[in-house]
Amino acid sequence: MNSDGLILVVEDSEEDTEAIQRALSRSHPSLHVEFAPRSDAVIPRLLDPAAARPDLVLLDLNMPGVNGLTLLSSLRRHPELASLTVVMFTSSTSSAEEDACYAAGADSYIYKPVNFELFQTVLRGAVDYWISQRPTGDRPEAGTPAAGTPETAEPRPPGSPS
């Protein structure tokens, strides 16, 4: 695969899938993006030795069936997936859900802005940061935000809870 990396996006919303694809094709045209619309196929796919290992997993929190938090907890129980970078990319602004995601091992928690330009900017920043971390292997321990990472400067729409 001749690309700048592989991102696995676990997202059930067709609108959000289209927006992510459009944003990443503009900001990272050589990045390979794979979509999983249902969470139940993600762990078998990640454990498949014949499948390419993603550099980053973007995981939606609110999905039907197995939600993102449950999937994240399941991922972190597999030692062979422990070093996988998982970024929660969600419309939820609940601080309790954010805390639960970090406690379950999320590397970052990023709010999906409604405005497409801001959405694209936030997504580009997260992908740039986490893809740049892959060669060194020096990333923060799961669940611990690193200074200067996108979640520490998370843009929020005016009037939304912080």
C-alpha positions as CSV (number, residue, x, y, z in Angstrom):
1,M,0.0,0.0,0.0
2,N,1.6,3.3,-1.1
3,S,0.0,5.8,1.3
4,D,0.7,7.9,4.3
5,G,-0.9,5.4,6.6
6,L,-4.1,3.6,7.3
7,I,-7.0,4.8,9.5
8,L,-9.9,2.6,10.5
9,V,-13.1,4.6,11.1
10,V,-15.8,2.9,13.1
11,E,-18.9,5.0,12.3
12,D,-22.5,4.1,11.8
13,S,-23.8,7.4,10.5
14,E,-23.7,7.6,6.7
15,E,-23.6,11.5,6.9
16,D,-20.6,11.4,9.3
17,T,-18.8,8.7,7.2
18,E,-19.2,10.9,4.1
19,A,-18.0,14.0,5.9
20,I,-14.9,12.1,7.3
21,Q,-14.1,10.7,3.8
22,R,-14.5,14.2,2.2
23,A,-12.4,15.9,4.9
24,L,-9.6,13.4,4.8
25,S,-9.5,13.2,1.0
26,R,-8.9,16.9,1.0
27,S,-6.4,17.1,3.9
28,H,-4.6,13.7,3.5
29,P,-5.2,12.5,-0.1
30,S,-2.6,9.7,0.2
31,L,-4.0,8.3,3.5
32,H,-5.9,5.1,3.2
33,V,-9.2,5.2,5.0
34,E,-11.2,2.0,5.8
35,F,-14.7,2.3,7.2
36,A,-16.5,-0.2,9.6
37,P,-20.2,0.8,9.9
38,R,-20.7,-1.8,12.7
39,S,-18.6,-2.3,15.8
40,D,-19.1,-6.1,16.0
41,A,-16.7,-6.8,13.1
42,V,-13.9,-4.5,14.4
43,I,-12.1,-6.8,16.8
44,P,-12.0,-9.8,14.4
45,R,-10.7,-7.4,11.7
46,L,-8.0,-6.0,13.9
47,L,-6.9,-9.5,15.1
48,D,-6.7,-10.8,11.5
49,P,-3.0,-11.4,10.8
50,A,-3.7,-11.0,7.1
51,A,-5.2,-7.5,7.5
52,A,-3.1,-4.4,7.6
53,R,-2.8,-2.9,11.0
54,P,-4.3,0.7,11.2
55,D,-2.1,3.5,12.4
56,L,-5.2,5.1,14.0
57,V,-8.7,4.0,14.9
58,L,-11.4,6.8,14.9
59,L,-14.2,5.4,17.0
60,D,-17.7,6.9,17.3
61,L,-19.1,6.7,20.8
62,N,-22.9,6.5,20.1
63,M,-23.6,3.5,17.8
64,P,-26.5,1.0,17.8
65,G,-25.7,-2.4,19.3
66,V,-22.2,-2.4,20.7
67,N,-21.4,1.3,21.4
68,G,-18.0,2.8,21.1
69,L,-17.2,2.7,24.9
70,T,-17.9,-1.0,25.0
71,L,-15.9,-1.6,21.9
72,L,-13.0,0.4,23.3
73,S,-13.0,-1.6,26.6
74,S,-13.0,-4.8,24.6
75,L,-10.1,-3.7,22.4
76,R,-8.0,-2.8,25.4
77,R,-8.6,-6.3,26.9
78,H,-6.6,-7.8,24.0
79,P,-2.9,-7.5,24.7
80,E,-2.0,-7.5,21.0
81,L,-4.2,-4.4,20.5
82,A,-2.9,-2.5,23.5
83,S,-0.6,-0.2,21.5
84,L,-3.3,0.6,19.0
85,T,-4.1,4.4,18.9
86,V,-7.8,4.9,19.5
87,V,-9.4,8.3,19.2
88,M,-13.0,8.8,20.2
89,F,-14.6,11.1,17.5
90,T,-18.0,11.9,18.7
91,S,-20.9,14.4,18.9
92,S,-21.2,13.9,22.6
93,T,-20.1,16.8,24.8
94,S,-20.8,14.9,28.1
95,S,-17.8,15.2,30.4
96,A,-18.9,11.9,32.1
97,E,-18.7,10.1,28.7
98,E,-15.3,11.7,28.0
99,D,-14.0,10.6,31.4
100,A,-15.4,7.1,30.9
101,C,-13.6,6.9,27.5
102,Y,-10.3,8.0,29.0
103,A,-10.7,5.5,31.8
104,A,-11.4,2.7,29.3
105,G,-8.1,3.6,27.4
106,A,-8.9,6.2,24.8
107,D,-5.9,8.1,23.6
108,S,-7.9,11.1,22.7
109,Y,-11.6,12.4,22.8
110,I,-12.6,14.8,20.1
111,Y,-15.9,16.5,19.6
112,K,-17.3,16.4,16.1
113,P,-18.1,20.0,15.2
114,V,-21.3,20.6,13.1
115,N,-19.7,23.2,10.8
116,F,-17.8,21.3,8.1
117,E,-14.8,23.7,7.9
118,L,-14.3,23.3,11.7
119,F,-14.9,19.5,11.4
120,Q,-12.2,19.3,8.7
121,T,-9.8,21.4,10.8
122,V,-10.3,19.3,14.0
123,L,-10.0,16.0,12.1
124,R,-6.9,17.2,10.2
125,G,-5.2,18.2,13.5
126,A,-6.0,14.9,15.2
127,V,-4.8,12.8,12.2
128,D,-1.6,14.9,11.8
129,Y,-0.8,14.5,15.5
130,W,-1.4,10.8,15.9
131,I,0.0,9.8,12.5
132,S,3.2,11.7,13.4
133,Q,3.4,9.6,16.5
134,R,3.5,6.3,14.8
135,P,7.3,5.9,13.9
136,T,8.6,6.7,17.4
137,G,6.2,4.6,19.4
138,D,6.5,7.3,22.1
139,R,2.9,8.0,22.7
140,P,1.2,8.7,26.0
141,E,-0.1,5.8,28.1
142,A,-3.6,4.9,27.1
143,G,-6.1,7.2,28.8
144,T,-3.6,10.0,29.5
145,P,-3.9,13.1,27.3
146,A,-0.5,14.5,26.2
147,A,0.2,18.2,26.3
148,G,-0.4,19.8,23.0
149,T,-2.5,17.0,21.6
150,P,-5.8,17.9,20.0
151,E,-8.0,17.0,23.0
152,T,-6.2,19.6,25.2
153,A,-7.2,22.4,22.9
154,E,-10.5,21.0,21.8
155,P,-12.6,23.5,19.9
156,R,-16.1,23.7,21.2
157,P,-19.0,25.6,19.6
158,P,-20.0,28.7,21.5
159,G,-22.4,28.0,24.3
160,S,-21.6,24.3,24.5
161,P,-20.6,22.7,27.9
162,S,-16.9,22.5,28.6
